[in-house]
Amino acid sequence: MSHTLVARLEQFPVGHSRIVDVAGKFVAVFHTQAGLFAVQNECPHAWAPLGGASVDDCVVTCPMHGWSFDVRDGSPVSAPPSATLRCYDVTVVEGEVRVAARAGEGGEAEPAT
């Protein structure tokens, strides 16, 4: 699986997020205390962008209607059970933050630190 370089680790401090283009798809990457995680950039409710939204303890909250999701595995926290986010693998190699070119099959991701 190919990975796209999205930033140098030192340019991406803990507590920040960014929206990146990975193989033509917009992906939100979050640097949390638990590590780096990447999910689809759209909330499944009304397709509001999640990158730049508030994140608290690995939970991102959609700025439009308040649905929230765990960025570690895409599971809903305060959204219907069927509303999940696609997750993308994040790796850090020699200080480069890279995101997989396609979404994973689900399940909890290992944090990149």
FIZA-85926 format. One record per residue (C-alpha): residue number from 0; x, y, z. Coordinates in nm, 3 decimals, decimal comma, always signed. Layout:
residues N
+-----+---------+---------+---------+
!   i !       X !       Y !       Z !
+-----+---------+---------+---------+
! NUM !       X !       Y !       Z !
...
+-----+---------+---------+---------+
//
This chain:
residues 113
+-----+---------+---------+---------+
!   i !       X !       Y !       Z !
+-----+---------+---------+---------+
!   0 !  +0,000 !  +0,000 !  +0,000 !
!   1 !  +0,144 !  +0,339 !  -0,093 !
!   2 !  +0,160 !  +0,626 !  +0,151 !
!   3 !  +0,150 !  +1,000 !  +0,077 !
!   4 !  +0,382 !  +1,243 !  +0,256 !
!   5 !  +0,164 !  +1,502 !  +0,433 !
!   6 !  +0,404 !  +1,685 !  +0,668 !
!   7 !  +0,722 !  +1,668 !  +0,867 !
!   8 !  +0,648 !  +1,567 !  +1,225 !
!   9 !  +0,797 !  +1,887 !  +1,368 !
!  10 !  +0,552 !  +2,089 !  +1,152 !
!  11 !  +0,254 !  +1,907 !  +1,305 !
!  12 !  +0,237 !  +1,971 !  +1,680 !
!  13 !  +0,017 !  +1,776 !  +1,921 !
!  14 !  -0,333 !  +1,922 !  +1,931 !
!  15 !  -0,334 !  +2,023 !  +1,565 !
!  16 !  -0,509 !  +1,880 !  +1,263 !
!  17 !  -0,492 !  +1,936 !  +0,892 !
!  18 !  -0,680 !  +1,839 !  +0,581 !
!  19 !  -0,466 !  +1,663 !  +0,322 !
!  20 !  -0,521 !  +1,527 !  -0,027 !
!  21 !  -0,436 !  +1,159 !  -0,043 !
!  22 !  -0,483 !  +1,004 !  -0,389 !
!  23 !  -0,764 !  +1,250 !  -0,469 !
!  24 !  -0,949 !  +1,210 !  -0,137 !
!  25 !  -0,959 !  +1,468 !  +0,139 !
!  26 !  -0,843 !  +1,315 !  +0,467 !
!  27 !  -0,836 !  +1,479 !  +0,813 !
!  28 !  -0,520 !  +1,402 !  +1,010 !
!  29 !  -0,523 !  +1,462 !  +1,386 !
!  30 !  -0,216 !  +1,474 !  +1,611 !
!  31 !  -0,347 !  +1,382 !  +1,956 !
!  32 !  -0,177 !  +1,296 !  +2,283 !
!  33 !  -0,234 !  +0,930 !  +2,183 !
!  34 !  -0,064 !  +0,970 !  +1,843 !
!  35 !  -0,150 !  +1,054 !  +1,483 !
!  36 !  -0,478 !  +0,936 !  +1,329 !
!  37 !  -0,644 !  +0,994 !  +0,992 !
!  38 !  -1,012 !  +0,971 !  +0,897 !
!  39 !  -1,234 !  +1,078 !  +0,610 !
!  40 !  -1,275 !  +1,455 !  +0,617 !
!  41 !  -1,656 !  +1,450 !  +0,588 !
!  42 !  -1,909 !  +1,393 !  +0,863 !
!  43 !  -2,152 !  +1,126 !  +0,734 !
!  44 !  -2,453 !  +1,334 !  +0,845 !
!  45 !  -2,428 !  +1,644 !  +0,626 !
!  46 !  -2,075 !  +1,614 !  +0,482 !
!  47 !  -1,935 !  +1,896 !  +0,693 !
!  48 !  -1,553 !  +1,900 !  +0,702 !
!  49 !  -1,399 !  +1,747 !  +1,016 !
!  50 !  -1,042 !  +1,870 !  +0,970 !
!  51 !  -0,997 !  +2,169 !  +1,200 !
!  52 !  -1,290 !  +2,063 !  +1,420 !
!  53 !  -1,237 !  +2,038 !  +1,793 !
!  54 !  -1,077 !  +1,719 !  +1,923 !
!  55 !  -1,089 !  +1,616 !  +2,285 !
!  56 !  -0,931 !  +1,292 !  +2,406 !
!  57 !  -0,930 !  +1,139 !  +2,051 !
!  58 !  -1,293 !  +1,240 !  +1,988 !
!  59 !  -1,366 !  +1,481 !  +1,701 !
!  60 !  -1,694 !  +1,672 !  +1,703 !
!  61 !  -1,856 !  +1,786 !  +1,379 !
!  62 !  -1,892 !  +2,165 !  +1,385 !
!  63 !  -2,223 !  +2,154 !  +1,197 !
!  64 !  -2,452 !  +1,934 !  +1,408 !
!  65 !  -2,238 !  +1,802 !  +1,694 !
!  66 !  -2,200 !  +1,438 !  +1,594 !
!  67 !  -1,878 !  +1,302 !  +1,741 !
!  68 !  -1,645 !  +1,017 !  +1,647 !
!  69 !  -1,340 !  +0,842 !  +1,787 !
!  70 !  -1,053 !  +0,919 !  +1,550 !
!  71 !  -0,872 !  +0,599 !  +1,653 !
!  72 !  -1,125 !  +0,368 !  +1,489 !
!  73 !  -1,394 !  +0,590 !  +1,328 !
!  74 !  -1,665 !  +0,469 !  +1,565 !
!  75 !  -1,953 !  +0,699 !  +1,658 !
!  76 !  -1,950 !  +0,848 !  +2,008 !
!  77 !  -2,262 !  +1,065 !  +1,980 !
!  78 !  -2,405 !  +0,963 !  +1,644 !
!  79 !  -2,616 !  +0,672 !  +1,520 !
!  80 !  -2,436 !  +0,333 !  +1,537 !
!  81 !  -2,433 !  +0,305 !  +1,158 !
!  82 !  -2,250 !  +0,640 !  +1,121 !
!  83 !  -1,881 !  +0,553 !  +1,108 !
!  84 !  -1,577 !  +0,720 !  +0,958 !
!  85 !  -1,330 !  +0,558 !  +0,718 !
!  86 !  -0,986 !  +0,537 !  +0,879 !
!  87 !  -0,649 !  +0,566 !  +0,705 !
!  88 !  -0,317 !  +0,423 !  +0,819 !
!  89 !  -0,066 !  +0,683 !  +0,938 !
!  90 !  +0,306 !  +0,617 !  +0,964 !
!  91 !  +0,605 !  +0,827 !  +1,063 !
!  92 !  +0,927 !  +0,739 !  +0,885 !
!  93 !  +1,241 !  +0,940 !  +0,951 !
!  94 !  +1,030 !  +1,234 !  +1,073 !
!  95 !  +0,790 !  +1,227 !  +0,776 !
!  96 !  +0,417 !  +1,188 !  +0,844 !
!  97 !  +0,264 !  +0,966 !  +0,575 !
!  98 !  -0,098 !  +0,859 !  +0,516 !
!  99 !  -0,210 !  +0,545 !  +0,329 !
! 100 !  -0,357 !  +0,600 !  -0,016 !
! 101 !  -0,673 !  +0,405 !  +0,069 !
! 102 !  -0,891 !  +0,357 !  +0,371 !
! 103 !  -0,836 !  +0,062 !  +0,599 !
! 104 !  -1,088 !  -0,209 !  +0,661 !
! 105 !  -1,187 !  -0,066 !  +0,999 !
! 106 !  -1,087 !  -0,160 !  +1,348 !
! 107 !  -0,865 !  +0,033 !  +1,581 !
! 108 !  -0,558 !  +0,186 !  +1,423 !
! 109 !  -0,216 !  +0,176 !  +1,581 !
! 110 !  -0,114 !  +0,536 !  +1,657 !
! 111 !  +0,183 !  +0,682 !  +1,477 !
! 112 !  +0,401 !  +0,881 !  +1,712 !
+-----+---------+---------+---------+
//
